[in-house]
Every structure is written in structure tokens, then in C-alpha cells.
Amino acid sequence: MSDNIHPIFDTILSTEKKENLLKQKSIVVWMVGLSGSGKSTIAEGLEKTLHQRGFLTALLDGDNLRTGVNNNLSFSQPDRIENIRRAAEVSKLFVSNGVITICSLISPTTEIRQMAKDIIGEKYCEVFIKCPLEVCEQRDVKGLYAKARKGEIPDFTGISSPFEEPNNPDIVIDTEKESIEKSLETLVTKIIEKIKI
């Protein structure tokens, strides 16, 4: 099969040319954190704010991906790895075309995050949406923690499946200590510094 695959990466238009057309530097904003930490809300806010300021973005949310590209995957460890691998490969395609790509994915282990970083390369920017488990569980905006505690959701991150906090993220946003509005403001400022040409 591999003998019949002939990639054309070296002949297509460069990322730099597409960035110049769009007047932005592309980046993958890989947002990680527990369910209920505020990832999706902040990701949505970041996309809307950047759009309003004239930047072209794409938002890849974990739940959205699992309704399409990843709808054949479970929450077993091998499928979690494949879920992130696919998300990273899709992100790589977007970012190579000059698009600021925002990913909101729990990404529970160091191994999984390293794989995403290896796939995406230097355009990978890890943002840890930091919030203690007990606070996320108190919020329980989707009612998932309650179900997990009852045993209705197996392999639930933070309850029956581990979450390893990132050791050295590029950006830390602490939603226990800051409001969502303040958290978003902080993130927007940091990301705009990275994407301006």
C-alpha cells in the first residue's frame, strides 16, 4: 500500500505564503483540562474574539469531533490515543494552511499530549485550563460527574480514568482563581502576541 502513496507536501504552496495572504501566523492552540474546567467556553470565546479582530480560525471541540471524524471511537485508552492522533492530524492540516486552530480536548495524559505535539510540531501551543477536580465536579455543567460517580460512565477522566496535569504548558489559565471573562482576556492577549505578523 505505501508503495502507491506519493505525498506532494514539497510542491504545494507553503504555509508562509498562506500566512502572508491571511496576514496572520498560524498556530494550534491546544487547550487541555478536565471536563468542567471551562475549556469549551474559553475556546468559543477565543474564536469569536479573534474572528472579530480579523483572524481566520477553526475550532475543533472534542465532543464535536466525536460526532463525526471520531464517531467510531470509545473512551478506552487505545481509542483515546487514536482520538487525539486524528485531532492532531486534522489540526496539522489546518495550521499548514495558515489557519489559527483552536482545539478543546481533555488530552488526559502526558503521552497523549506529547504525541499531539510531535505531530503538529513547532506550531503547537499547549494551554492548560487549570481547575481542581472538586471545583469541576461542583460545576458539573453537563451532569457527567454525577453519572460517573454512579458508575454510569466508565473510564471517565478524573474519576475512573487518570488526568495528568501538564508539566510545562506554554500558557496556564486558572479558572478557579479567575472568572471566565478574565481568563479569556488573558488568553486572547497571549495568543495575539503569537499570531500577529
Buried (B, 14 or more C-beta within 10 A) or exposed (E): EEEEEEEEEEEEEEBEEBBEEBEBBBBBBBBBBBBBBBBBBBBBBBBEBBEEEEBBBBBBBBEEBBEEBBEEBEBEBEBBBBBBBBBBEBBBEBBBBBBBBBBBBBBBBEEBBEBBBEBBEEBBBBBBBBBBBEEBBEBBEEEBBEBBBEEEBEBBBBBEBEBEEBEEBBBEBBBEEBEEEEBBBBBBEBBBEBBEE
